[in-house]
Amino acid sequence: MSRISIEEVKHVAHLARLAITEEEAEMFTEQLDSIISFAEQLNEVDTENVEPTTHVLKMKNVMREDVPNKGLSIEAVVKNAPDHKDGYIRVPSILD
């Protein structure tokens, strides 16, 4: 018994905007059926004592401590700005 019908294959092809012939629909039905039967074998595996994993390798992010540092003074920041006034950097207006 096939787990997927030709109509379902044609429907998926239509959703994917793929034009397939009748022969291709039959071929894909057979191929998808074998893929589904292979995937169903995973239901037979005993996973009772298997811890869920998010990654196959034991990896973790290594991050530095979040330590606040003193930033630049306002004078140092506006010193290199081409146009500034009262401690603010002036930029050209982009809105009317």
Secondary structure, DSSP 8 states (H G I E B T S, - for coil): --SS-HHHHHHHHHHTT----HHHHHHHHHHHHHHHHHHHGGGGS--TT----S-SS----------------HHHHHHT-SSEETTEE-------
